[in-house]
Amino acid sequence: MSDQAVLLVVYDTGSLAPTRLARAAREVGCTPVFVVADTDHAREMIPTLETVGTVVDTAGLTEAETVESLRALDPAGIITFSEFRIAATVRLADALGLRYHRPADVDAITHKDLQRARFAAAGVDAVRFRTITSAGQVDDAVAHVGLPAIIKPVVGASSRNTRAVTTAQECRAAVAEVFDEAGDGPVETAVMIEELLVGRPTPAPWGDYIAVDCVADGDDVRPVFVTSKFALAHPFRERGGYGGFSMVSEDDERAVRELACRAVRALNVHGVADVEIKLTADGPRVIEVNGRLGAWVDDLAVRSGTSDPARVAVAAALGRPYETPEIRKDGPIAFHYLVVPPADARRVRSIRNVSALRRLPNVDRVTVLTDPGASVDWRIGARGNAAAVIGTAATHQDLAATVAAIENVDWIDYE
């Protein structure tokens, strides 16, 4: 290993590719050491990780043994880009005396109901909610929250099992389904029923919500990138985002940035966090905070020439200085558009003519995320997307036309 500072990267499925992380580490002047979780994905990635850094395989090790093996490397920082490894990273950081989220804050960072309580206590935002762990608690929850409401997992990502309900009967049925271990969908152990934040009227293809990725060092919280969103697919599935300048007004963007920083500060985040915010008729409202870099954020920021989130994240983890951007008013618009199957689809019947997607104006790359014969289930959220279409547009009008063209291409059939 070189004489450069060592950055521990607790690795699993996440929001930044190892090759991109390694490039950012080289630019900052540190050596990445990938601490590999004992999961199928992480283990499959070991050969790739070994080409860009050093690997510490934790399979068969206790957490105490892992800590001692990492301590011998004299690490200067630690980070994860995986939602599923935040808690483990907090424990390792605490044991090694490294800068990261604090143990006292990790539950609020990773549990959506505890986030709501923190936001209300800090005066950031107040939304009615109840946490339930059985179908028998639905009626009391609805009486407190009111209708319409939204059901979402307390711990989770990618819009899994997330849906709106407008009646008590609909809510009972939806909750019974997500707790049904004999069913065919993903099962939850705890869900929130919360007040539905109603977005302001927004023309297609634009979304009525937005995301701000921030970097935090104590009370110093700054925006790194704003990801504007496309309209959700029914019931609550993300269609991707775009940046670096938004369809929303400069005043709205300033308000969104300020609220995002307040939310991150309320959770005592250290390092990077992704904040989702609903744009309502009464102003911006916090949807949730993820204690890691958001999906596609680094790619959109770099391709639009807005900022360098991966480099900022690495520098923050090491306690080194970093720069953050101002609001963009022009420039290229990078996009990451997700093709989402219809909510009633159950299987992919056929795929053909993908080249028609690739030939569309402003499209640089198309990644098909499914196969003929694959099952389709909206309840698994983003893991069920059909394709990702990536490119750059000169104007919002061009981008809107490209999105319409993507949706009109006849390339996939469902049962």
C-alpha positions, 0 to 999 in steps of 0.5 A: 500500500502507498504512503497516501492516506487510507480511505475505508469504503464499506462496500455493497450495492450503492449509488457510486461505481467503484471505478468512479470512487477510485478516480475521485480518491486519486484526485483527492490523494488517498488510497481506497480500501474496500471493506466488503460486506458478506453479500452476494453482490459484494462478493461478486464484485471483489475481482473488480474492486481489486483492480481499483483498490485494496480489498478487506473481505469480512466474510467469516470475521466478527465485527471486532476482528474486522475492526482490528484488521482495519485499525492496522491500516491506520485509516484516515477516513471512512464512507459508504455509498450503500443505504444497506451499510450505513449502520455498519459503517457507523459502528466501524467509524465509532470503533476506529475514531473516524469522522462519520455519522454518530451512533446516537444519530444513526437510527434517525438517519436510517428510519423514516419515522424517527426522521419525522420526529427529529424534523418536528422537534427541530422545527424543520417540518411537521407531518402527521404519521404513525408507525405500525407493525401489524394490520390490526393497528391500521384504524388507529393510525388512520384516525390520527393521520387522516386521509389521503395518506401514504404507506411506506416502509420505515426502513427501505429504499427505491420506493419499495411497497410505497403507495397512496391510499384514499379510504380506510378500506384501501389502507387496510388491504394495502397494509395486510398485503405488505405484512403477509408473509405468505404473499408473493410480494416483498414483506415489511416488518414495520411501515409508516402511514403518513399524511400525503404531501400533495404536490403543486400542479406541474406539467408533464414530464416534470415532477412535483418533487426535487432532491438536494444532495448536501455535504455536512461538517458539523453545522456547516451544511452546503448543497452539492447538487440539485436533482430535478425530477421527472413525474412519478409513475403510478403508484409512487415509482421514480422516473429519474432526474436531471440537472444542472439547472432546473425548471423550478424558479431560482427563488424556489431552488433557493428555498429547497436548498435551504430546507434541505440543509436544515433537514440534514442539520437536524439529523446531525449528518456528517459527510454527504446526504440526499434530501427529497423534497415535495414542492407543494402549493404552500412551499417545499416540504421534506419527504425524507433524507438518505444518509449517503449520496443519491442515485445518479447524482454524481453522474448528472453533476459531472456530465452537466459540469455543475459539481463533483459530488464523488470528490466532495464526498471523499474529501469530506470523509478525510476532513479535507477542504472541498468546494460547492457550487452556486445555483446554475442558470444555464448550461447543458442538462444531463438526464437519467430517465427510467423506463418504468413498466405499467403497474399492472404488468406481471411479466416481460413478454418480449424486447426488440428494437432497442436501437430505436431508443439509442437513435433518439436525439440527445440520447447517449446510452441505453441500459436495458435492465430486464429480460424477456420472461422476467417477472414484473412487480411494481412493489419492488420499486426501482429494482423493477425498472425496464431501462435507463436512458442517459443523455444530455439536452441543450434546453428543457424543451429539448429534454421534454421532447426526448422524454416523450419520444422515449415513451413512444418507442415500441420496444418492449411488451408485457403480460 
